[in-house]
Amino acid sequence: MSKKGLALLLTFVFVAGIVLAGCGSGDKKTAGGAGNVLVFGAGSDPRGLDPAFVDDGESMHVMDQIYEGLVRYKPGSTEIMPSLATEWSVSPDGKEITFKLREGVKFHDGTPFNAEAVKVSFERQLPPQRKDDMPYADFTFDGVTKVEAVDEHTVKITLKAPSAPFLANMAMMISAPIVSPAAVKKYGDKLMENPVGTGPYKFVKWDKGQQIELAAFDGYWGDKPKMQKIVFKFIKENSVRASELMTGAVDIMDGVDTNDVKTLESKGMKVLKAPGMNINYMAFYTNKKPFDNPDLRKAISMAINRQNLVDYLYQGNAQLPNSILPDFIPGYSKDVKPYDYNPEEAKKLLAKAGYPDGFEFTAITYSNPRPYNPVNGEKLAAAVQADLAKIGVKMNIKSYPWKEYKPAYINSEGDAMFYGWIGDNGDADNFLMLLETAQIKGSLNTAKYSNPKLDELIMQGRTTIDPATRAAIYAEVQKIAVEDAPWVLISHSVDMRAERPNIKGDALHPTNNIWLGGVSKE
């Protein structure tokens, strides 16, 4: 054999060996690259890593490893348990909550965790320090009038009025985590790229468009993290991410495409599934023409075959919603009825709204998959576009990468937009407030919808402690929201995450938080 032939043969054997090794389902040295490194396949870069300035799942999943709040959710539920606070008490009038803080905790930069650190983290999101681009501050700290450092390890929060969801808000990974006061001072707005918390993993570096690297924090106060390093690897396409999972280039992936589930399972991958605490929707900009007209919003709602989307676009891995609330959230009303698919009635409403021959509008969407929409925004928009064409309505689609999408909808580009919501805390207020007038400024009210009666009811529900009374209030809120049709309620997605068979200790959580501190590879 010639030297050239021998070289080709050796190259073939080498490449074949890599492929075979990558396909081995139990080889921890090939999955993710090393036994002490966990690689998580994500759909895109986060918007940032400062809890005060982000509102997306990609940011939350990385921050889950870096930061902690005063309290946290119990595994598998939205019940509250201690975290950086060991205990708390509520005054008889419900307006003061006092937290006892865990002692001996340090931030990743060596700064001591204490009451002053809590005060800095919270007050930067309260007037007068609060900034307009802090999307959750209005919600998380609604009604907070004072944050007091009673002593080094005691913090007292004073509220204007009792707040039923406030303690649950404190467990959220957006807005509520405690950041290093030294890092806030050092980095300012650059904290978005230099996060410093108290969590099990500390930030190492961020290669934009490629990956984020975290390392185990040796000084962590709790159970030591199982892995030495975590890498969040950004892979836009679902199918590519699934392929990399099967070959061992990543260990865990989110954004599982419904079309890939059977293939993943047939290759020995584990696909975790649970009912999703989310809502997938199309929002109309109700503050400007043409969708300031309720009849036009109702017509579009009736022209979209939502059941078909659930059955075929999502292949049954979703639930058809009748309310903005998932049916397991306390306060959900089974009596609310959205506008059913009825193209003939939709045409009549079009005529009533002044468009007997149809009309043309533009909807913006996002190009990547989302937990509430695993097929991505472009595919969803195309399916809706096809339905609307049947009643003579032309919907133009303009798509953005995820990081560019938020400025587009904040500026109300186009006439409508596709979006979704992942519940933060398991409380009905966390969903219904998305239609509150007060949330227009902070960008959470994407439809720019305003109804004074609905605002009044939401505030009543927020300050009412009795569960039965709250449920009655929220039933009325859901009824108004469906009747006014600021959104087309498309689906509640089933939460899914896929992982290699040697991953241990991972579990889905209703809030879509992902805690990797206890996850290991065998």
N, C-alpha and C positions, 0 to 999 in steps of 0.2 A: 504493500500500500504506500502511496506517495505521502510526503509530509503534509501536503495540502489536504489529502483525503483523511489522514489521521487527525489533523486539526479539526476538520469539520465534524468527524465522528465524536471527538471529545467534547466539542461545543454542544452537539446534540444531546449527549449523555448528561452534561452539566445542566442544560436548560430543562431537560425532562425531569431531572432530579428535583429541581426547584418547583416545577409544577406539581409533581407527585407529593412533595413535602407540603406545599401550600394547600393541597386538597385533603390532607390528613386531618380528621376532625378533632383528634385529641392531642395534637402536638403543640404544647404550650410555647415552645421556642419559636415556632413559625407564626402563630397567631399574634398579630400586632408587632412582631419583630423580636420580642424578648419576654421571658417569664415574669419580669418585674416591672414591665411597662404595659399599661392598659391604653389601647387606642380606641377612641370613640368617634365614629363617623357621623358628622353633622352636615346639615344641608347648606350652611353658609356661615360666614363670620358673624359674630355678635355685633350689635350696634355699638356696644361699649361695655365696660366692666365697672362702672360707677353706679351703684343701685339707685341713686337719686335721679339719673338721667336716662334710664332705659325702660322699655316696656315689652320686650320681645322674649320669646322662649329661648332663642339661641344665646342671648346674654344671660338669662336666668340659669341655664344648665351649666355654664362655666362658673357663674357666681355661686351656685349651690356648693361647690367644692371649696371656695375661698372664704366666704362670709358666713356669719351666723347672726341670728336675731336674739332678742330677749327670750322668746319662746319659739317652739317649733311644732310641727304636726307629728302626731303619732304615726308609726308605720301603717299604711293601708287605710288611714282615715283622716278626717280634718279635725279631730279632737286635738286639744292643745296640751303640750307637755313642756317641762322646763328646758331651757337651753342656757343662754348666758345669764338668765335670771333663774334662781333656784326656787323662788316662791313669789307670790303676789297677793295683794288684798285689795278689795274694792270698798269704798266708803258707802255708808247707808244710802246716800242720795245718788249713788252711781256715777258721781262726777270726778272722783279721785281714785287713781289706781297707783298703788305703791309696789315697786319691784325691789326685791332683795337680790343683789347681784352676786354671781359666782366669783370667788376670790382666787387669786393666783393665776389668772388667765392673762396671756400676753398676745399682742398682735404679731404678725409675721415680722414686723420691723423692730420688735423688742419693746414697743410702747406698752405700758400697762393698760389693761382693760379696767375701767372704773366708771363711776357715775358721770364724770366730766366727759368721757368719751361718748357716752350715750347722749348727753346733752348736746355735744357738738354735732353728732350724726342727725339728731332730730331737728335741732334749731336751724340747721342749714336748709331745711325744707319747710320752715315756717316763716311767715312774714316777720321782719322785713327782708330776710335773706333769701326767701324762696324766689326761684326764677321761673319764667314762663315755660321753659323747656324741661321742667321736671314733671313728667306726665302723670305720676301717681301721687304726688305730694298732696294735692287737694283731697284725694280719696283716702289715702292711708292715714293722714293726720287731720282728717275732718273733725272740727270742733275742739282741737287741742289749743288751749290758751296759755299753758305754762308747762315748762319742763324744769324741775328742780333737782339739783344734786343735794339731797338731804344730808348725806355724808358720803364717804368714799365708795361705799358699796350699797347705797340706797338711792333710788330715783323715784320721784313722784310726778305723775302726769295728771294735769288738771284739764277737764273737758267742760265745754259750755253746757252740755246736756248729756244725759246717759246715752251710751252708744252700744247697742247690742253687738255689732260686729267688730268693735275696736280690738279686742284681745286677739281675735283671729287675724286681723290686719297685721298685728305685730309679728305674726309667724311668716308673713310673706317674704319671698326672697327679692322682690322688687320693692325698693324704697325703704323697707323697714330694717334691713341688716345694719349692723354697727361697723363703721369704718374707722380706721386708725386716724385719730385727730392730727397726729404728726404728718401723716400722708396727705390729709386734706390741705394742711398748711403748705407742705412741700410741693405738691403737684398741682393744686388748684384744678382747673378744668382738664388737666392731663391725667387726673386720676382715672379717667375713662380707659387709659391704656397702662395704668400702673396700680392695679388694685391691691389693697392691703387689708386683710381681715384677720379673723381668729380661727378660721376653719381648718380642716385636716390637711388641705393642700394649699401651697403658696404659689403665687404667680412667678414664672420664670421668663417667658418671652412670647411674643405674638408675631408670627410671620404672616402679614396680611394676605388673605386669599389662600393661605396654605394651611396653617395650623397654629394652635396655642398649646404651650407646654406648661404643665404644672408639676411641682415636686412635693413629696411628702414633707409636712411640717413637723420637724422633730420635737418642737416644743408644744405640740398640741395637748390641750388639757384633758381631752376625752380618750376614747379607745383609739389606739394608733391606727392610721390608715394601712390597708393591706398591701398596697402597691407603692413602689418607690416613685413612680412617675405616671402621670396621665397626659395623654396627647389628644386634643380635640382636632381631628383632621377634617377639613372642609371639602366636601364632595357634593357638588350641586345636584347631579342627577340621581334619583332614587335607584335606578337600575344599576348604575355604576357602583353606588354604595353597597348594594346587595351583592354584586359580584366580588367586591373587595372583602366583604364579610366571608363569603364562601371560600375564597382563596387564602384567607388568613391575614390580609393586609390591615383589616380592622377587627376589633374584638366585639364591639357593640355598635349598633346603628339605630338612629331614630328616623322618622319619616319613611316608614315602611309602606311601599306602594302595594295596594291591594292585589295588583297583578302578579306580585312577586311572592306572595305568602306561600302558595303551594310549592313553588320551586325551592324556596328557602327550607321549608319543612322536609321536603324530599331529600335534601342534601344534609340533613342532620342538624340544621340550625334550630335554635329555640325561638319561637315567636310568642312573646308575651302579649296578652290581650286583656282589656278591661273596659267597662263602660266609660266613655269620655266625659269629663266635666268641661264641656266646651260647646261652642255654637259656631257654625259656619254660615256666613250670611253675605248677601248683596245689599249694600246700603245706597239709598238715594240721597243726594244733597238736597235736603228739604228746604234749605234757605234761599234757593235760587231757581229760576226757570230751567227746565220745564217741570221739575219734580217738586215744586212748591204746591202743585196741584194734587190733592189726595186721590182723585179719581184716576189720574195717570199712574200713580204708584200702585193702586189696586189692580189696574189693568195689567201692568207688567207682572205683578205677583200671580195673577190668575193664568198668565200665559206660560209660566215656567212649570214644567212637569217635574216636580220635586221627587215624586216617588220613582220616576224613571232614573233620576240622578242617583238616588240611593241604591237602586237595584242593579244598575249597569255601570255607571261611572265608578261607584264605590263598591260594587259587587257584594252588597249586603253588609259590609263592614262599617255601617253607619245606621243611625236611627232617624226616622222622619220626625222633625220637631213640630209640636203644636204650640210651643211657647219658647221664649228666649231661654227659659230655665230647663236644664236636664231634669228628667222626672224623679231623680233621687235627691234633689236639693230640697230641704225644708222650705215650704212656701209655694212649691210647684202646684199649679192648678190644671187638673185634667179637663176642666170644662171650657178652656179657651180653645177656640176654633179659628185657625188661620184661613186665608182664602185658598180654596181648593183649585186644582187645575181645571180650567174651564175656558178654553180659547174663544168660544162663541160669546160668552159673557164679557170676556176681555175686549173683544172688538166693539161691543156696545159701549163699554166704558171709555174706550178710545174716542169714539164718536162724541160721547157726552163731554169729554175733556177738550173737544175741539180738534181732534185728529182722526177724522173718518177714514182717511187714506193712509193712516200710519204716520210715522215720523222717524227721524234719525237722531241718535245720541251716541255719546262716547262713554265707555266704562273703562276705568283703569284697573289693573290687576298686578299681581306679583308673579315672578317667574319660577320661584322655588317651591318645593312642597312645604306644608305646614302641618302641625299636629292635628288641627281641625280639618285639614284638606290635604291628605297625603298624595293626591294626584297632581297637585300644584294649581296655581290660580289661572294659568293660561288654558289648561284643559277644561276647567270648570267654566270659564268665560266662554269658550268655544261652544260648549254644550248649551249654555243659556242663549247664546247668539242664534243657534239653530232653532231653538224653540220660538224665539221672538220673531224670527223671519216668517214663521207660519201665520202670524197675524199682521204682517206688513210692517213690522218695526225693524229698522236696521240698527244694530248695535255695533259700533266700531270699538275695537279693543286696542288699548295701549298698555304695554307691559313694562314693568321695571324690575331690576334686581332688588332683592329685599332691602338692602341698605339704602337704596334710593327711593323706596316706596313711600316711606313716612312723609317726607317733605311734599311729595306729590299729593297725598290725600289731605294733609294739613292745609295746603293751598287750594283745596277743592278743585284739582285738575279734572277735566272731564265733567260728566253729569252724574255719574254713579261710580261705585267702587266695590271691589270684593275684599272681604276681610273676615276676621273671626276673632274669637275670644276664648282664652283658656282660663277657667276659673282659678282664682288665687287662693280662696280661703274656705270654700264650701258654704258660704252664706249667700242668700238670695240677693242681698243688697249689692254684692260684688258683680252680679250680672245686670240687674235692673238699673243701676246707676249709669250704665252706658248710654241711657236715653235721657239723662238728667241735663237740664239746661246748663248747670254749673260745670259740666264736663266738656262743654264745647271748647272752652278756652284751653284746657289741658290736652285736647286732641282725642280723648277717649270716646267722646260722642262724635263718631265719624260722620253720621248723617246730618249733623248740625240741627238736630230735631229739638223742638222746644214746645212743651205743653205745660202751662202753669198748674193744671189739675194733677197731672202726673208728678210734677216736681213736689207738690204738697204731699201727695200720698207716699212718695219715696222717703221724704223726711219723717213722716209719721212712723213708717216702718222701721226706720233707722234708730229712732229714739224710743221705740216700744220694746220692752223686755219680754212680755208675755208671748210665747210662741203661737198660740191660737189666734190672738189678736193680730200679730204680724202676718200670719198666713192669710187672714181675711183681707188685710190691706193689700198684700202682694197679689192676690187674685184679681183685684180691681186694676192694679197697675198692669198686669199681663193682658187683661181685656182691652184696656185703652191702647196699649202698644200694638196689639194685633189689628185693631180697628183702624188706626192711623197709618199703618203700613210704612213706617220709615225704612224697614228692612224686609227683604225676602228671606225667610227662615229656611235655609237649605238643608242642613243636616247637623246632627250631633255625631261626631266621628268616634269610632271605637279607638281607644288608645292602643297603640302597638309599638313594640320595640323588639328588635331581633338581636340575637347574640350567638356566639359560638358555644358549643356544648360544654366547653371547659370553664365557662364563666359561672361563678358561684356568688350568691349573696345579693343579686340584683332583683329588684321588684318594682312594679309600676305603682305610682301614687296618684290618687285622684286629682291632685293639683298640677300634675305633670312635672313636678320637681324630680330631679334625678340626683340622688346622693350616692356617690361612688366610694365613700370612705370605707365601707364594709364589703366592697366587691373585690373578689380575688380571681386568679386564674389557676387551675389545677394542671 
